Amino acid sequence: MCDYEQFLFTCGHSPIRRSSYCHTARVDDLHQCFSVKVLKRVWQQAGICPDCRTQAQH
């Protein structure tokens, strides 16, 4: 099982990122996980996501 974490931004975006690979993904050349994916942590963020921040600056 690969572990994931999710980031909740005030703009409504919520990207999910892998925080650790399972054994199968670690030994695979492309780090592919065919097992269960587990959401381990959810992080509430105080601002907007980097993509929205970049768009707001232009």
C-alpha positions as CSV (number, residue, x, y, z in Angstrom):
1,M,0.0,0.0,0.0
2,C,1.4,3.4,-1.0
3,D,0.7,6.2,1.4
4,Y,-0.6,9.6,0.2
5,E,-1.3,13.0,1.7
6,Q,-3.8,15.6,0.6
7,F,-3.4,19.4,0.8
8,L,-6.7,21.4,1.1
9,F,-6.3,25.0,-0.2
10,T,-8.7,27.9,0.3
11,C,-9.1,28.2,-3.5
12,G,-10.8,24.8,-3.5
13,H,-8.0,22.8,-5.1
14,S,-6.8,19.7,-3.2
15,P,-3.8,18.0,-4.8
16,I,-2.9,14.5,-3.6
17,R,0.8,13.5,-3.4
18,R,2.5,10.2,-2.6
19,S,4.3,10.4,0.7
20,S,5.8,6.9,0.6
21,Y,6.1,4.0,-1.8
22,C,4.9,0.4,-1.0
23,H,7.4,-2.4,-1.4
24,T,6.1,-3.3,-4.9
25,A,6.4,0.3,-6.2
26,R,9.9,0.7,-4.6
27,V,11.3,-2.3,-6.6
28,D,9.5,-1.4,-9.8
29,D,11.6,0.6,-12.3
30,L,8.7,3.0,-13.0
31,H,7.5,3.1,-9.3
32,Q,4.1,1.9,-10.3
33,C,1.8,0.9,-7.5
34,F,-0.9,-1.7,-8.2
35,S,-1.9,-2.1,-4.6
36,V,-4.3,-0.2,-2.4
37,K,-3.7,3.5,-2.1
38,V,-4.0,4.9,1.5
39,L,-4.7,8.5,2.3
40,K,-2.6,9.0,5.5
41,R,-2.7,12.7,6.1
42,V,-4.9,15.7,5.1
43,W,-3.2,19.1,5.5
44,Q,-5.4,22.3,5.7
45,Q,-3.5,25.1,4.0
46,A,-4.0,28.8,4.9
47,G,-3.8,30.2,1.4
48,I,-4.3,29.5,-2.3
49,C,-2.5,26.8,-4.2
50,P,0.7,27.5,-6.1
51,D,-1.1,27.3,-9.5
52,C,-3.7,29.9,-8.5
53,R,-1.0,32.1,-7.0
54,T,0.9,32.0,-10.3
55,Q,-2.3,32.9,-12.2
56,A,-3.1,35.8,-9.9
57,Q,0.4,37.3,-10.4
58,H,-0.1,37.5,-14.2
